[in-house]
Amino acid sequence: MAEMLNGKVAIITGSGRGIGRGVAMKMAAEGASVVVVDPGVNVDGSGADTSVAQQVVDEIKAAGGNAVACMESVTTMEGGEKIVQTAVDSFGKLDIVVTCAGILRDRMIFNMAEEEWDDVIAVHLKGTFTVVKHACILMRQQRSGTIITFTSESGLIGNSGQANYGAAKSGIAGFTKVVAKDMGRYGVTCNSIAPRASTRMIADIPGSAAEIRARSGVAPISGEEDLANLDPDHIAPFVCYLATDFAENINGQTFLVYGDTISLVSQPRPQKSIYEPAGTWDLEKLAPMARDILTKDIYNPAPARD
């Protein structure tokens, strides 16, 4: 094996199960020393199982790799700092951060509770910030490093029943672009993955987003019907690629990864425009131009039902 990550140290949050576990196993197989971060919570964020992270560590060590378990929560600044410190204390440095940790609390917007909103934002969006912020302090000093965040099509395109999750994942996509610009000058790259895979978050949530969309007559997102057949371990190779020296100039990008397919996602750009020579729009003039030019034939993902 080439071991393209030989000598590197990686933190992978949410790596006790699913996509994160696959990333941890693959990075270890490629020679990286891995901090397996997972407090072992359920998919809705409840409970805890300290054995989850340790089981992955044991598997990595049994295969000849190097790993240590960390049960800290990503939802606090103290937890994020301790996660980064675990890498330094255990392996002497930090080269790679991958933020896979996540939970779901799916609900239609008119039924969503404040707690359901706050909990999902805390794990996904704040949980990305807490680890990345403290990692960036170290990476800025050493003038090197790779950060790989996890966004979602729910955040990039939209998914009915996932206002909290979609907002968090959209925020992560924007966060990634900013971190890429903040840290690029110091030799640090930051990119994001939008995965499609069959995981606990897809399979085990009662009243999941897919069911909510079906009940509401809203069309499923592209590829949703195939999720059950998509192995979460198939995400890991491209995550590992982004952490290798081959990708040292890839920065601020988002990639859709699933099955045998990897796609570069286009950045938001103006698609078409209308102009007013006088400089200020009058609504009487604006309305027909916007209808007939700017918004003509725009796809409505959820038209009103009779």
C-alpha positions as CSV (number, residue, x, y, z in Angstrom):
1,M,0.0,0.0,0.0
2,A,1.3,3.5,-0.9
3,E,0.3,5.0,2.5
4,M,-0.2,8.5,1.1
5,L,-0.9,9.9,4.5
6,N,2.1,8.4,6.2
7,G,3.3,10.5,9.1
8,K,0.2,12.7,9.2
9,V,-2.1,13.2,12.2
10,A,-5.9,13.4,11.7
11,I,-8.9,14.3,13.8
12,I,-12.2,12.9,12.5
13,T,-15.3,13.9,14.4
14,G,-18.3,11.6,14.4
15,S,-16.0,8.7,13.5
16,G,-17.5,6.0,15.6
17,R,-20.0,5.0,12.9
18,G,-21.1,5.7,9.4
19,I,-19.1,8.0,7.0
20,G,-16.8,9.2,9.8
21,R,-15.8,5.6,10.7
22,G,-15.0,4.8,7.1
23,V,-12.8,8.0,6.9
24,A,-11.0,7.0,10.1
25,M,-10.3,3.5,8.9
26,K,-9.1,4.6,5.5
27,M,-6.9,7.3,6.8
28,A,-5.3,4.9,9.3
29,A,-4.8,2.4,6.5
30,E,-3.0,5.2,4.5
31,G,-0.6,5.7,7.3
32,A,-2.2,8.5,9.4
33,S,-2.4,8.5,13.1
34,V,-6.1,9.1,13.9
35,V,-8.1,10.7,16.7
36,V,-11.5,9.0,16.7
37,V,-13.9,11.5,18.1
38,D,-17.3,10.2,19.1
39,P,-19.2,10.4,22.3
40,G,-21.5,7.6,21.1
41,V,-24.8,9.5,21.0
42,N,-27.9,8.4,19.2
43,V,-28.9,9.9,15.9
44,D,-31.0,12.5,17.7
45,G,-28.2,13.5,20.0
46,S,-29.5,11.7,23.1
47,G,-27.6,9.2,25.2
48,A,-23.9,8.3,25.2
49,D,-21.8,5.2,24.6
50,T,-18.1,5.5,25.3
51,S,-17.3,2.2,23.7
52,V,-18.2,3.4,20.2
53,A,-15.0,5.4,19.5
54,Q,-12.9,2.8,21.3
55,Q,-14.2,0.0,19.1
56,V,-13.0,1.8,16.0
57,V,-9.6,2.5,17.7
58,D,-9.3,-1.2,18.5
59,E,-10.1,-2.1,14.8
60,I,-7.5,0.3,13.6
61,K,-4.8,-1.0,15.9
62,A,-5.7,-4.6,15.1
63,A,-5.0,-3.8,11.5
64,G,-1.6,-2.3,12.4
65,G,-2.6,1.3,12.5
66,N,-2.3,4.0,15.1
67,A,-5.3,5.7,16.8
68,V,-6.7,7.1,20.0
69,A,-10.3,7.6,21.2
70,C,-11.8,10.9,22.2
71,M,-15.3,11.2,23.7
72,E,-15.4,15.0,23.9
73,S,-18.5,16.8,22.5
74,V,-18.0,19.2,19.6
75,T,-20.9,21.4,20.9
76,T,-18.7,23.5,23.2
77,M,-15.6,25.6,22.7
78,E,-13.9,23.7,25.6
79,G,-14.7,20.4,23.8
80,G,-13.3,21.6,20.5
81,E,-10.1,22.7,22.2
82,K,-9.7,19.4,24.1
83,I,-10.2,17.5,20.8
84,V,-7.4,19.4,19.2
85,Q,-5.2,19.0,22.3
86,T,-5.8,15.2,22.3
87,A,-4.1,15.1,18.9
88,V,-1.2,17.1,20.1
89,D,-0.8,15.2,23.3
90,S,-1.1,11.8,21.7
91,F,0.8,12.3,18.4
92,G,2.7,15.6,18.8
93,K,1.0,17.5,16.0
94,L,-2.1,18.0,13.8
95,D,-2.3,17.9,10.0
96,I,-5.9,17.0,9.1
97,V,-9.3,17.8,10.5
98,V,-12.5,16.1,9.2
99,T,-15.8,17.2,10.7
100,C,-18.4,14.4,10.2
101,A,-20.2,14.7,13.5
102,G,-24.0,15.3,13.1
103,I,-27.5,14.6,14.3
104,L,-31.0,14.9,12.9
105,R,-34.2,16.3,14.4
106,D,-36.4,16.4,11.3
107,R,-39.7,18.3,11.4
108,M,-41.7,20.5,9.1
109,I,-41.0,24.1,9.8
110,F,-44.4,24.9,11.3
111,N,-43.9,22.1,13.8
112,M,-40.2,22.5,14.7
113,A,-39.4,23.3,18.3
114,E,-36.7,25.7,19.4
115,E,-34.8,22.8,21.0
116,E,-34.8,20.8,17.8
117,W,-33.4,23.8,15.9
118,D,-30.8,24.6,18.6
119,D,-29.5,21.0,19.0
120,V,-28.9,20.5,15.3
121,I,-27.2,23.8,14.8
122,A,-25.1,23.1,17.9
123,V,-23.7,19.8,16.6
124,H,-23.3,20.6,12.9
125,L,-22.5,24.3,12.6
126,K,-21.1,25.2,16.0
127,G,-19.5,21.8,16.2
128,T,-17.6,22.4,13.0
129,F,-16.5,25.8,14.3
130,T,-15.3,24.7,17.7
131,V,-12.9,22.1,16.3
132,V,-11.8,24.1,13.2
133,K,-11.2,27.3,15.1
134,H,-8.8,25.7,17.6
135,A,-7.2,23.6,14.8
136,C,-6.6,26.8,12.8
137,I,-4.6,28.4,15.7
138,L,-2.2,25.5,15.5
139,M,-2.2,25.3,11.7
140,R,-1.5,29.0,11.3
141,Q,1.6,28.6,13.5
142,Q,2.9,25.6,11.6
143,R,1.8,27.1,8.2
144,S,0.3,23.8,7.0
145,G,-2.9,21.7,7.3
146,T,-6.0,20.4,5.7
147,I,-9.6,20.9,6.8
148,I,-12.4,18.9,5.3
149,T,-16.0,19.8,6.4
150,F,-19.2,18.1,5.6
151,T,-22.1,20.0,4.0
152,S,-25.2,18.4,2.4
153,E,-27.5,18.7,-0.5
154,S,-30.1,19.6,2.1
155,G,-28.1,22.8,2.6
156,L,-27.1,23.3,-1.0
157,I,-30.4,22.6,-2.6
158,G,-33.0,22.2,0.1
159,N,-34.8,19.3,1.7
160,S,-38.4,19.5,3.0
161,G,-38.6,18.8,6.8
162,Q,-35.0,19.8,7.4
163,A,-34.9,23.5,8.1
164,N,-32.5,23.1,11.0
165,Y,-30.2,20.6,9.3
166,G,-30.4,22.5,6.0
167,A,-29.5,25.8,7.6
168,A,-26.6,24.2,9.5
169,K,-25.2,22.5,6.3
170,S,-25.7,25.7,4.2
171,G,-23.8,27.5,7.0
172,I,-21.0,25.0,6.8
173,A,-20.7,25.5,3.1
174,G,-20.3,29.2,3.6
175,F,-18.0,28.7,6.6
176,T,-15.8,26.5,4.4
177,K,-15.3,29.2,1.8
178,V,-14.4,31.8,4.4
179,V,-11.9,29.5,6.3
180,A,-10.3,28.8,2.9
181,K,-9.7,32.5,2.4
182,D,-8.6,33.1,6.0
183,M,-6.2,30.2,6.1
184,G,-5.0,29.8,2.5
185,R,-2.2,32.4,3.0
186,Y,-0.8,30.1,5.8
187,G,-0.7,27.0,3.6
188,V,-3.9,25.6,4.9
189,T,-6.7,24.3,2.7
190,C,-10.4,24.0,3.5
191,N,-12.9,22.1,1.4
192,S,-16.3,20.5,1.9
193,I,-18.0,17.2,1.0
194,A,-21.7,16.8,0.3
195,P,-22.1,13.0,0.6
196,R,-24.9,10.6,-0.4
197,A,-24.8,7.4,1.6
198,S,-26.9,5.0,3.6
199,T,-26.2,5.9,7.3
200,R,-28.0,5.8,10.6
201,M,-29.2,9.3,10.1
202,I,-30.9,8.2,6.9
203,A,-32.2,4.8,8.0
204,D,-33.2,5.0,11.6
205,I,-35.1,8.3,12.2
206,P,-38.9,7.8,12.5
207,G,-40.7,10.4,10.5
208,S,-37.6,11.1,8.4
209,A,-37.3,13.8,5.9
210,A,-38.1,11.4,3.1
211,E,-41.3,10.3,4.7
212,I,-42.3,13.9,5.4
213,R,-41.7,14.8,1.8
214,A,-43.8,11.9,0.6
215,R,-46.7,12.7,2.9
216,S,-46.6,16.4,1.8
217,G,-46.5,15.7,-1.9
218,V,-43.0,17.2,-2.3
219,A,-40.7,15.7,-4.8
220,P,-37.6,13.9,-3.4
221,I,-34.2,15.3,-4.0
222,S,-32.1,13.8,-6.8
223,G,-30.7,10.4,-5.9
224,E,-32.6,10.0,-2.7
225,E,-34.3,6.8,-3.8
226,D,-30.9,5.2,-4.2
227,L,-29.5,6.1,-0.7
228,A,-30.1,2.6,0.7
229,N,-27.7,1.2,-1.8
230,L,-24.9,3.7,-1.2
231,D,-22.1,2.5,1.0
232,P,-20.8,5.2,3.4
233,D,-17.3,3.8,3.1
234,H,-17.3,5.0,-0.5
235,I,-16.9,8.6,0.7
236,A,-13.6,7.9,2.4
237,P,-11.2,7.7,-0.6
238,F,-11.9,11.2,-1.8
239,V,-11.7,12.6,1.7
240,C,-8.3,11.0,2.0
241,Y,-7.3,12.5,-1.4
242,L,-8.1,16.0,-0.2
243,A,-5.7,15.4,2.7
244,T,-2.8,14.3,0.5
245,D,-0.1,16.4,-1.0
246,F,-1.8,15.8,-4.4
247,A,-4.5,18.2,-3.4
248,E,-2.4,20.9,-1.8
249,N,-3.8,23.6,-4.1
250,I,-7.5,22.6,-3.9
251,N,-9.1,25.2,-1.6
252,G,-12.6,26.6,-1.0
253,Q,-14.4,23.9,-3.0
254,T,-17.4,21.7,-2.5
255,F,-17.7,18.2,-3.9
256,L,-20.7,15.9,-4.2
257,V,-19.5,12.3,-3.5
258,Y,-21.5,9.1,-3.7
259,G,-21.0,5.5,-5.0
260,D,-18.7,5.6,-8.0
261,T,-19.3,9.4,-8.6
262,I,-17.4,12.5,-7.5
263,S,-18.6,15.9,-8.8
264,L,-17.2,19.4,-8.3
265,V,-20.2,21.5,-7.3
266,S,-20.5,24.9,-9.0
267,Q,-20.2,28.0,-6.8
268,P,-23.2,30.4,-6.7
269,R,-22.9,32.9,-9.5
270,P,-25.3,35.4,-11.1
271,Q,-27.2,33.5,-13.8
272,K,-29.1,36.3,-15.5
273,S,-29.8,40.0,-14.7
274,I,-32.0,42.9,-15.6
275,Y,-31.0,46.5,-15.5
276,E,-32.6,49.9,-15.0
277,P,-30.8,52.8,-16.9
278,A,-32.2,55.4,-14.6
279,G,-30.6,53.6,-11.6
280,T,-33.6,53.1,-9.4
281,W,-36.4,50.6,-10.1
282,D,-40.0,51.6,-10.3
283,L,-42.2,48.7,-9.2
284,E,-44.6,49.2,-12.2
285,K,-41.7,48.7,-14.6
286,L,-39.9,46.1,-12.5
287,A,-42.8,43.7,-12.1
288,P,-43.3,42.8,-15.8
289,M,-39.5,42.7,-16.5
290,A,-38.8,40.4,-13.5
291,R,-41.7,38.2,-14.5
292,D,-40.9,38.0,-18.2
293,I,-37.1,38.0,-18.0
294,L,-35.5,37.4,-14.6
295,T,-37.8,34.8,-13.1
296,K,-39.3,33.4,-16.3
297,D,-39.6,29.6,-16.2
298,I,-37.9,29.3,-12.8
299,Y,-38.4,25.8,-11.4
300,N,-40.7,25.7,-8.3
301,P,-39.6,22.7,-6.1
302,A,-42.9,22.7,-4.2
303,P,-45.9,24.3,-6.0
304,A,-49.1,24.8,-4.2
305,R,-51.6,22.0,-4.4
306,D,-55.3,22.4,-5.1
